[in-house]
Amino acid sequence: MSSTTYLDTLILDKVLAGQNFELNSNFFLALYVQDPTKSGEQGFEVVAPEYARQPISFSPSRLNTAVIQFPKSTSTWGTISHAGICTTLTGQYLILYGTVGPVLVVANQIVRFPVGNVSVQMP
């Protein structure tokens, strides 16, 4: 996964300017139908009444520690090409993003990531 400009700015402000910042200790996995890019473009996140970001936690080796399962789709979500780690259940603050699939999600499907399937590594 790659960091967004938002996360880069937080880190650089801390390292170079000594500014304090706090990230929420809760993280959420989001799905995207296009690359959210370094800017963290939220307009590409899946939009469907049943869709919601899912909680994600990480082991010391930066792998997800539990199965992540999205609600069953009741409509077509589109072709999922990217996933991202957000600091809020809704709204902005995408901090990391990367490619997945691509996988076309149509009605009556469940998107699931097994334990250890989501990995965060520094480039």
Phi, psi and chi 1 to 4 in degrees:
 res  aa     phi    psi   chi1   chi2   chi3   chi4
   1 MET       -  152.0  -69.1 -169.2  140.5      -
   2 SER  -109.1  152.3  -60.5      -      -      -
   3 SER   -84.4  151.5   60.6      -      -      -
   4 THR   -89.2  168.2   59.9      -      -      -
   5 THR   -58.4  -38.0  -58.7      -      -      -
   6 TYR   -56.9  -49.9  172.4   71.0      -      -
   7 LEU   -68.0  -42.8 -178.8   59.5      -      -
   8 ASP   -56.2  -43.1  -68.2  -11.5      -      -
   9 THR   -64.5  -43.3  -60.2      -      -      -
  10 LEU   -58.8  -45.4  -71.1  175.8      -      -
  11 ILE   -66.6  -47.3  -67.6  168.0      -      -
  12 LEU   -64.5  -39.6  -70.7  173.8      -      -
  13 ASP   -61.8  -36.2  -74.7   -9.5      -      -
  14 LYS   -70.7  -49.2  172.0   66.2  175.5  170.5
  15 VAL   -70.2  -46.7  171.5      -      -      -
  16 LEU   -90.4  -30.9  -61.0  176.9      -      -
  17 ALA  -114.9   -1.1      -      -      -      -
  18 GLY    68.4   19.4      -      -      -      -
  19 GLN   -78.2  137.3  -66.3 -179.3    9.4      -
  20 ASN   -83.2  147.5  -72.6  -31.6      -      -
  21 PHE  -147.9  153.1   70.9   87.8      -      -
  22 GLU  -126.9  132.2  -71.5 -174.3   27.8      -
  23 LEU  -101.7  142.5  -76.7  177.9      -      -
  24 ASN   -54.7  140.5 -176.3  -22.2      -      -
  25 SER   -81.4   -2.8   61.0      -      -      -
  26 ASN   -99.2  133.9  -61.3  -45.8      -      -
  27 PHE  -124.9  153.9  -61.3  101.3      -      -
  28 PHE  -134.3  139.1  -58.6   90.1      -      -
  29 LEU   -90.9  129.6 -171.2   65.6      -      -
  30 ALA  -117.6  152.8      -      -      -      -
  31 LEU  -113.0  143.4  -58.9  175.9      -      -
  32 TYR  -130.3  145.5  -63.8   86.8      -      -
  33 VAL   -95.4   -6.3  -65.0      -      -      -
  34 GLN  -145.7  163.3  -70.4 -176.2   38.5      -
  35 ASP   -60.6  119.7 -175.0  -12.2      -      -
  36 PRO   -71.9   -8.5   23.2  -29.1      -      -
  37 THR    63.3  170.8   72.0      -      -      -
  38 LYS   -56.0  -29.9 -176.2   89.2  173.6  156.1
  39 SER   -74.7  -12.3   67.4      -      -      -
  40 GLY    76.2   40.0      -      -      -      -
  41 GLU   -60.1  111.8  178.5   58.0   53.1      -
  42 GLN   -79.8  -13.6  -66.5  -64.3  -45.6      -
  43 GLY   -65.2  -11.3      -      -      -      -
  44 PHE   -99.2    4.2  -58.0  133.1      -      -
  45 GLU   -72.1  149.6 -170.6  170.6   -3.1      -
  46 VAL   -54.0  137.7  168.4      -      -      -
  47 VAL  -123.3  112.7  176.3      -      -      -
  48 ALA  -161.9  145.2      -      -      -      -
  49 PRO   -55.9  -34.3  -21.7   30.3      -      -
  50 GLU   -89.0  -10.7   68.1  -80.4    9.3      -
  51 TYR   -75.8  139.8  168.4   80.4      -      -
  52 ALA  -153.3  143.6      -      -      -      -
  53 ARG   -57.8  149.2  -65.5  174.7 -175.5  171.5
  54 GLN  -115.6  141.7  -64.2  -59.6  -57.8      -
  55 PRO   -60.2  144.2  -15.2   24.6      -      -
  56 ILE  -140.5  139.4 -174.8  170.4      -      -
  57 SER  -129.5  157.8   57.2      -      -      -
  58 PHE  -124.2  148.9  -67.7   94.3      -      -
  59 SER   -82.2  170.5   67.1      -      -      -
  60 PRO   -57.9  -24.3  -27.9   36.4      -      -
  61 SER   -87.5    9.1   58.3      -      -      -
  62 ARG    65.7   40.0  -63.0 -179.9  -56.6  -83.1
  63 LEU  -116.2  147.6  -60.5  170.3      -      -
  64 ASN   -63.3  140.4   61.6  -56.7      -      -
  65 THR   -96.9   -6.9   58.3      -      -      -
  66 ALA  -142.5  159.3      -      -      -      -
  67 VAL   -62.2  134.6  172.3      -      -      -
  68 ILE  -108.3  119.8  -58.0  157.7      -      -
  69 GLN  -127.7  124.9 -177.4  169.5  -55.9      -
  70 PHE   -85.9  157.3  -73.3   82.0      -      -
  71 PRO   -60.4  153.5  -16.3   26.1      -      -
  72 LYS   -60.7  131.9 -179.0 -172.7  -82.7 -172.4
  73 SER   -71.4  136.5   60.2      -      -      -
  74 THR  -109.2    0.3   59.0      -      -      -
  75 SER  -147.3  175.4   59.6      -      -      -
  76 THR   -78.2  125.6  -63.2      -      -      -
  77 TRP   -90.3  -19.3  -69.3    2.8      -      -
  78 GLY   101.9 -171.1      -      -      -      -
  79 THR   -90.5  113.2  -59.6      -      -      -
  80 ILE   -79.4  122.2  -52.2  -58.2      -      -
  81 SER  -119.4  -16.7   61.3      -      -      -
  82 HIS  -143.6  156.5  -69.4   75.6      -      -
  83 ALA  -131.0  157.4      -      -      -      -
  84 GLY  -145.6  156.9      -      -      -      -
  85 ILE  -102.4  122.2  -52.3  -62.8      -      -
  86 CYS  -114.7  158.1  -60.0      -      -      -
  87 THR   -97.2   -2.2   60.6      -      -      -
  88 THR  -135.5  156.9   57.3      -      -      -
  89 LEU   -69.0  -32.4 -174.2   56.6      -      -
  90 THR  -138.1  163.0   61.5      -      -      -
  91 GLY    86.2 -160.2      -      -      -      -
  92 GLN   -75.8 -160.8  -63.9  -68.8  -17.6      -
  93 TYR    76.3   47.3  -54.4  116.0      -      -
  94 LEU   -74.8  128.4  172.6   67.0      -      -
  95 ILE  -110.8  -29.5   58.1  171.5      -      -
  96 LEU  -139.6  147.9  -61.2  161.8      -      -
  97 TYR  -151.2  157.2   67.4  101.1      -      -
  98 GLY  -165.9  174.0      -      -      -      -
  99 THR   -84.0  150.0   58.4      -      -      -
 100 VAL  -140.9  162.8  -63.2      -      -      -
 101 GLY    60.2 -130.8      -      -      -      -
 102 PRO   -75.2  151.2   27.7  -30.8      -      -
 103 VAL  -139.1  129.9   60.7      -      -      -
 104 LEU   -82.5  123.1  174.3   61.8      -      -
 105 VAL  -106.8  117.6  177.6      -      -      -
 106 VAL  -113.7 -179.9  -63.5      -      -      -
 107 ALA   -56.1  145.4      -      -      -      -
 108 ASN    71.2   28.3  -62.5  -46.4      -      -
 109 GLN  -113.9  154.7  -74.5 -173.7  -57.6      -
 110 ILE  -121.7  126.7  -64.8  174.1      -      -
 111 VAL   -92.2  127.1  176.6      -      -      -
 112 ARG  -138.1  139.8 -175.5  178.6  -64.9  123.7
 113 PHE  -119.4  117.9  -66.4   85.3      -      -
 114 PRO   -65.4  164.4  -17.4   28.8      -      -
 115 VAL   -55.4  134.7  170.8      -      -      -
 116 GLY    79.9    3.0      -      -      -      -
 117 ASN   -86.3  -23.5 -167.1 -110.2      -      -
 118 VAL  -102.4  118.3  179.0      -      -      -
 119 SER  -122.7  136.3  171.6      -      -      -
 120 VAL  -115.6  116.6  175.7      -      -      -
 121 GLN  -128.1  147.6  -55.5  -63.3  -34.7      -
 122 MET   -82.2  141.7  -65.0  -57.6  -74.4      -
 123 PRO   -65.0      -    9.7  -11.1      -      -
